[in-house]
Amino acid sequence: MNSNDKKISPKNEELRLAAIKHFDILDTPADGAFDRLTKLAGRIFKVPIAIITIVDSDRIWFKSKLGLDVTEIGRDPGLCASCILQD
């Protein structure tokens, strides 16, 4: 992270990260239930890309993805990092 980057963190960051660790979901294999939800979202919203993401401490990991070849991206300011700031 360079000096111009700012990590966006919600007030409950420690609790949120503890929940992610508790459920032990990061870096797990593909899951049919999540994949069905992703495909359904793509069909309903008629979009070429749909993803289910988990925002970790330093990355955004894709639990399920449609229309993407990558499995994670950095946790830069953006839509996913901004969503965790909401209640």
Stockholm file with secondary structure:
# STOCKHOLM 1.0

chainA/1-87         MNSNDKKISPKNEELRLAAIKHFDILDTPADGAFDRLTKLAGRIFKVPIAIITIVDSDRIWFKSKLGLDVTEIGRDPGLCASCILQD
#=GR chainA/1-87 SS CCTTCCCCCCTTHHHHHHHHHHHTCTTCCCCHHHHHHHHHHHHHHTCSCEEEEEECSSEEEEEEEESCCCSEEECCSSHHHHHTTCC
#=GC SS_cons        CCTTCCCCCCTTHHHHHHHHHHHTCTTCCCCHHHHHHHHHHHHHHTCSCEEEEEECSSEEEEEEEESCCCSEEECCSSHHHHHTTCC
//
